[in-house]
Amino acid sequence: MAMIIKATWVSVFALTAVLLVILVPAGEAVTCSPMQLSPCASAITSSSPPSALCCAKLKEQKPCLCGYMRNPSLRRFVSSSNARKVSNRCKLPIPRC
């Protein structure tokens, strides 16, 4: 009986934790993933205008941009002249790192 009650409390605690994660927005918590910027690929690699999704993802990933600029594999994409144009069109200032 004690084992069932303990298991029930653990289940309730786990469910509460999951609901808090889903329902309570995290302040500035962003998972930095350059793959989140994939909607911007065509705008960065060509001169096509950025989509609304691209701008939304770019704004979401703003806290990560300096890290991307420091990464030698990503620097050429996020620091390119086309990337600056995309940033300007999305009304997102390029961060000073």
Number of C-alpha atoms within 10 A of each C-alpha: 6 7 8 9 10 11 12 12 12 12 12 12 12 12 12 12 11 11 11 12 11 10 8 8 9 10 6 8 9 12 11 15 11 15 10 14 19 15 18 23 15 14 18 24 13 10 12 13 16 20 16 12 13 22 21 15 17 23 18 17 18 17 16 17 22 16 14 20 17 13 12 9 10 14 15 13 17 23 17 13 13 18 22 17 16 24 20 13 14 18 11 14 12 15 11 6 8
